[in-house]
Amino acid sequence: MQITLFRALQGIRISADEAETVVDRLETHVESVVNNNIKAVEAKLTAMQATLDALKSHIQFVEVMLAIIGLAIAAGPVAKFIH
């Protein structure tokens, strides 16, 4: 793209120095926009990871509670024989 833009600018009689300046500034602008977009995506990914971590904790809690309930149900008939 740089060479094509540079040649297009020269084709409309813009000096090589000015054309190079335009290409450099456009390149800098594009790089800045891309970097900002990457940062936004990284922030979203970080938030999603935090959400997933929280969900994992909730699932682990539910698993423990189900295990306790299962043990209580299984122990119920046994408790009758202990008394």
DAPEVEN-V369874 format. One record per run of one state. SS is the DSSP state (h for helix, s for strand, l for the rest). FROM is the first residue (numbers start at 1). LEN is the number of residues. If there is no record, write none. Layout:
BEGIN
SS&FROM&LEN / SS&FROM&LEN
END
This chain:
BEGIN
l&1&1 / h&2&10 / l&12&4 / h&16&67 / l&83&1
END
